[in-house]
Amino acid sequence: MYAQNQILNKRDLAKDIVSFDIFSPVIAQKAKAGQFVVIRIDNKGERIPLTIADSDKEKGVINLTILKRGKSTNLLSQLNTGQSIMDIVGPLGRPSEIENFGNVIVIGGGVGIAPTYPIIKALKLKDNYVISILGAKSKDGLIFENEIKAYSDEFYICSDDGTCGFKGFVSEFLIKYLNDSKTKNFKINRVIAIGPALMMKTVCEITKNYEIKTIVSLNPIMVDGTGMCGSCRVEVGGNTKFACVDGPEFDGHLVDFNLLISRLNIYCQEENIALKKFMENHKCKMNI
Amino acid sequence: MQNEHLKPKKEKIPRTKISEQPAKERIKNFNEVELGYTEEEALRESMRCLMCKKPKCTEGCPVGIDIKSFIAFIKEKQFEKALEKIREKNALPGICGRVCPQEDQCEKTCILGLKDEPVAIGKLERFAADYEKNKKSSKNQVNAKNEFIDCDGNNIISKEKINKDINTSLNNKAKVAVIGAGPAGLTCSGELAKMGYDVTLFEALHSAGGVLVYGIPEFRLPKEIVNQEIEYVKSLGVEIKLNTIIGKTFTIDELFENGYKSVFISTGAGLPYFLGIPGENLNGVYSANEYLTRVNLMKAYLFPEWDTPIKKADIVSVIGGGNVALDSARTALRLGAKKVYIIYRRSEAEMPGRIEEIKHAKEEGVKMVFLTNPVEIIGENGWVKKIKCIKMQLGEPDETGRRRPIPVINSEHEIDTDIIVIAIGQGPNPVLTQTSPDIKLNKKGNIIADSVGKTSKKGVFAGGDIVTGAATVILAMGAGKVAAKAIDEYIKTGVW
């Protein structure tokens, strides 16, 4: 039998993106599309919210897919198969609203592609016509293509540098797609966008013009993830909400993205200090 | 003969001062401010007790500790017996001795206090708890780690043996789930385990202790003390399941399906209130819950050795006048702030914070800005810059009995600040109650429970801040204890 929170499989999916299958049977049993967990790597670690990218009830496994960016994600990416994560709590947040909406565009940007996968699966199970649009800086940053393709009625890839699929941002592709569908009289009933805050902001600006309801999954800084601290507060329709318990998904047309982006940068300085220290220590160990 | 010995001395002994780290020193560290009585000091203070025939102090104690008797044991230098006496009613003496508002409870009703200063009951309680701890830690150096000293301090018995004793003498007992490992949950679990129940204590965070670990700072309540008391509860046979959120990981109905016969909800007051004024979501505005959780639970004061950061700045303004506000202000000083304000809309007399902590905060240099209420937070480039306030004056007493603050027209003014910590109270966290709609709540979202903790849902009891709203550690413990008895009764009789 596996140990609780043990890493059963680790894969380098793309440039700086690592994927972990983790033994966590209770969470796997309960997890619904759109929910997240909070993890703590070790005793001195911070609490990190991560969206559940996939879950398997039978095997008791959840998938977490992360982008190496700060100290904690770099440290996490160094864990190997067989090792365990100290704490995992969840599933947290409200699940995605999944119904038969009709024609749904799902947009995933960068590491944000991972959390679109369970949503796409769930939408397909409700007989939606799913149009998936994945975006990455370059071909080597793309993840989950095959998995998502399998559940998509239409499937598109965009890359900033044109190394694969459409050359340009997902937002540029979206405008093109929406214009085409307008001429074809093909109605889009809903858009779901998950990715960098700026990407979600741009997508929402576009879909507002087309009057298509758009859901985004917000990723503010959190501590406990249970509504206890208010670190993750966001403004939706002029009201303060806690993303951890009221979200993480909200109506994108009501979200104050500038506030979200500003709040995401609160600890920039500290994150740099921690990363620099980590890299130095890491280098030293490599030299030995 | 004993009475002779216990008679108070004729000369008046003044209340024994407790030694403290000097203010100038202590604001540079997170170590405990009060150093605790020495044996001599504790003996001296215990001599002040009048040994009243009808002691009033016990009436003032929410859990009814036999205060006179434990002080009598201290007088006789039977310190372990003193602790044993306290533990008959209170499983967490090291914590209560430190954070109870004794001035509003046992010491308020102390007869000596009528003419003189009351006996320092809290300090003596702390002494008894620390005495055992210190003795244990010196013994632990020679003994194996899993060995314990029981309440009379003489026998060293293993943890396994304690568990075995409980299980064999009181087997066939039902499973009980306790939700939330704060003061109420720890107490209720401990009491139920002592009755022989198979208790699982579920905790949402990665550490047990609730507000004792995330809220109250190290300098007021060292986490070592909390851990020790948690170990004691575990040694009674309680299984603590961390990282488990009832309402998310499991629902209450699932607990019943899994064989739990009764459930005690003690999820506390975990929802921070904000002011609802413009600018509150600017960078640099914290809820006290976040500020303190980062520092206490996540050890942000040790960043970057520990991973969780906190913003440090020169000027910190804390809004509110309770213990949480005082804790936040004193934490800010220790994080290196040059100026720390407490902005409170009433005057010092109405401050709900403990007198002792107000004194400590002042000594440390916290500036009190009374009769002042924030109306807007002004930012620059997304960060807090100033706080716009209005002067207040006191009118007629309100429903709390305190004089109601009324805004003074045209008194708006601005205070420069880098960080704002909002400490105006906490409400009940709805994560659990949202998934149990059959548990009735009041308008504020607190669970409605009767005097023994019974809720509207069969088999479910509740106590502590989730029922009363934010209150004290000892009241929560009292509720946990009362509920444990009621749970025992319910399981035995099946009568709801």
Boltz contact constraints between the chains, C-beta under 6 A:
constraints:
  - contact:
      token1: [A, 40]
      token2: [B, 206]
      max_distance: 6.0
  - contact:
      token1: [A, 44]
      token2: [B, 306]
      max_distance: 6.0
  - contact:
      token1: [A, 44]
      token2: [B, 307]
      max_distance: 6.0
  - contact:
      token1: [A, 45]
      token2: [B, 307]
      max_distance: 6.0
  - contact:
      token1: [A, 46]
      token2: [B, 307]
      max_distance: 6.0
  - contact:
      token1: [A, 46]
      token2: [B, 308]
      max_distance: 6.0
  - contact:
      token1: [A, 72]
      token2: [B, 307]
      max_distance: 6.0
  - contact:
      token1: [A, 87]
      token2: [B, 206]
      max_distance: 6.0
  - contact:
      token1: [A, 87]
      token2: [B, 243]
      max_distance: 6.0
  - contact:
      token1: [A, 89]
      token2: [B, 243]
      max_distance: 6.0
  - contact:
      token1: [A, 223]
      token2: [B, 293]
      max_distance: 6.0
  - contact:
      token1: [A, 226]
      token2: [B, 204]
      max_distance: 6.0
  - contact:
      token1: [A, 226]
      token2: [B, 431]
      max_distance: 6.0
  - contact:
      token1: [A, 227]
      token2: [B, 429]
      max_distance: 6.0
  - contact:
      token1: [A, 227]
      token2: [B, 431]
      max_distance: 6.0
  - contact:
      token1: [A, 228]
      token2: [B, 270]
      max_distance: 6.0
  - contact:
      token1: [A, 228]
      token2: [B, 289]
      max_distance: 6.0
  - contact:
      token1: [A, 229]
      token2: [B, 289]
      max_distance: 6.0
  - contact:
      token1: [A, 229]
      token2: [B, 290]
      max_distance: 6.0
  - contact:
      token1: [A, 229]
      token2: [B, 293]
      max_distance: 6.0
  - contact:
      token1: [A, 230]
      token2: [B, 272]
      max_distance: 6.0
  - contact:
      token1: [A, 230]
      token2: [B, 287]
      max_distance: 6.0
  - contact:
      token1: [A, 230]
      token2: [B, 290]
      max_distance: 6.0
  - contact:
      token1: [A, 231]
      token2: [B, 290]
      max_distance: 6.0
  - contact:
      token1: [A, 233]
      token2: [B, 281]
      max_distance: 6.0
  - contact:
      token1: [A, 259]
      token2: [B, 281]
      max_distance: 6.0
  - contact:
      token1: [A, 262]
      token2: [B, 382]
      max_distance: 6.0
  - contact:
      token1: [A, 266]
      token2: [B, 283]
      max_distance: 6.0
  - contact:
      token1: [A, 267]
      token2: [B, 309]
      max_distance: 6.0
  - contact:
      token1: [A, 270]
      token2: [B, 309]
      max_distance: 6.0
  - contact:
      token1: [A, 273]
      token2: [B, 304]
      max_distance: 6.0
  - contact:
      token1: [A, 274]
      token2: [B, 304]
      max_distance: 6.0
  - contact:
      token1: [A, 277]
      token2: [B, 304]
      max_distance: 6.0
